[in-house]
């Protein structure tokens, strides 16, 4: 199967989604439990994974792998 998604993009997506979901769940549990400082720490650890998914998707769309067809990239 010839897919335009590279293994690096796939790995970046998986890592970022797992990281975001884990730290979001941990933050919710800490906030519900009353551990506010630990909850804020989990929110801070959530941010890099959110930035990673934004970076991966922006890179993928700029290289014409997703989104509208880009004739400049398609000609290469």
N, C-alpha and C positions, 0 to 999 in steps of 0.2 A: 504494500500500500504506500503510495507516494503522498505524504502529507506535508503541507507547508510549515507545520509546527516543528521546530527543532527540539532535540532532547533537552537543550539548555532552557528553552522557554517552558517546556513541560515541567522540568525540575523546579524552576523558579516559581511557577504557579502552585505546584504541590507544596513546596516549602512555605510559601507565603500564606496559603490558605490554612495549612495546619498550624503555623505559628500564630496567625491572627485568631483562629478559633480557640486555641489553647489558652492564650493570654487573655482573651475576652472572657472566657469561662472562669478563669482563675480570678480575674478582677471582680466579676460579679459575685463570686463566692466570698471573696474577702470583704467587699462592700456590705453584703448581706450579713456577714459575720461580725461586722463592726471593726474590722482591721483596716482603717482608712489609709494608713501609710503604706501598707502592703498592697492595697488595692491600687493606689496611685502608682506604685512601682510596677505593677502588672500592666497598667495602662501605658506607662512609658515604654515597657518592653513590647507592647502591641504596635507602637508607631513604626519601628523599622520594617516590620513585616508588611504593614500597609504601604509604606513607601516602596518596598520591593515589588509588590504586585503592580503598583502604578508605573514603576520603571520598566518592568517586563512588558506590560501591555502597551506602553508608549513606544518602546523599542520595536515591538512586533508590528504595530500599526505603521510606524515610520518606514519599515522595510517591506511594506505591502503584503504582509501575511494575513492581516485581518482588515476589515473595513472596506471602503469603496475601492474599486480598482484604480491603481496608479499606473498610468501608461509609461512613465519614466522608469519605474522599477520593473514592469513587465517586459520591457524591451531588453533588459540585461541578460 
